Amino acid sequence: MGKAGLSPVLYLPHGGGPLPLLGDPAHQEMINCLEHVVTLFEKPAAIVVISAHWEEEKPSITSAEQPPLIYDYYGFPKASYEISYPAKGEPALAQQICDLFKCANIEAEPVGQRGFDHGLFVPLKIMYPDADIPCVQLSLLKSLDPLQHIRMGEAMADLRRQNVLVIGSGLSFHNLKSFFSPSTDAARLSNESFEQWLMETCSNADLDEQERARRLVQWQDAPGARYCHPREEHLLPLHVCYGMAQSHTREIFRLQIMGKRTSCYLW
């Protein structure tokens, strides 16, 4: 458990497709970070992952007892499609999350046929390679509305009173074209400026929560925001995490992935 007996909430990078599991040196800092962060809290009884790679009209939660893996990436080596992560599902937890949403007047539904995408199995294979912790996965909203995602987190806050690890799985820098383009001074400045803004927003204890939430809702006003996130699905898992925590972060981890500055946040 974390501070004041509450379970941790973690926003982490899951990297580029399956590359972190294929020995890609540009992901080594990410691997080191995820291997370290699990030493900072006790092993959870269950894990909830909000993945950047699943969007629905309303919050949807995997509810199968043994969800399959979804290899939702293309053009990688054959081994990428043979990755195994046989974690069990947790139907009772999925139903509990639906009930928490209902109490907050948010319509949600369990989804029995959906599997785990790489936003779940890539980081968890690094963090908990034995796959011995039951997991459920939660979708984003197709609206991509930042305030709605904060409210989703607020609705789930009671999970922190259980030994449940909640993970927002995304990437604080997600401009795919830029990953494969020559770096420029302007690009580096945009990347670094947004990272600095995000770290300040999430970690500054002098900000009251109304101001912190306002900044996150208006994230597009941050320097370099749309360069770093042409589309915001990899940022919004952080908003769900913040909604659960409603406080500044306990710790920030700075790292580089594929030559870009990124960060990981622990509440």
Secondary structure as UniProt FT lines:
FT   HELIX           3..5
FT   STRAND          9..13
FT   TURN            17..18
FT   HELIX           19..21
FT   TURN            22..23
FT   HELIX           25..27
FT   HELIX           28..37
FT   HELIX           38..40
FT   STRAND          46..56
FT   STRAND          60..62
FT   HELIX           78..81
FT   HELIX           91..103
FT   TURN            104..105
FT   STRAND          109..111
FT   TURN            112..113
FT   HELIX           118..127
FT   TURN            129..130
FT   STRAND          135..141
FT   TURN            142..143
FT   HELIX           146..155
FT   HELIX           157..161
FT   TURN            162..163
FT   STRAND          164..170
FT   HELIX           176..179
FT   HELIX           185..203
FT   TURN            205..206
FT   HELIX           209..217
FT   HELIX           219..221
FT   TURN            223..224
FT   HELIX           225..228
FT   HELIX           232..234
FT   HELIX           236..245
FT   STRAND          251..257
FT   TURN            258..259
FT   STRAND          260..266
//
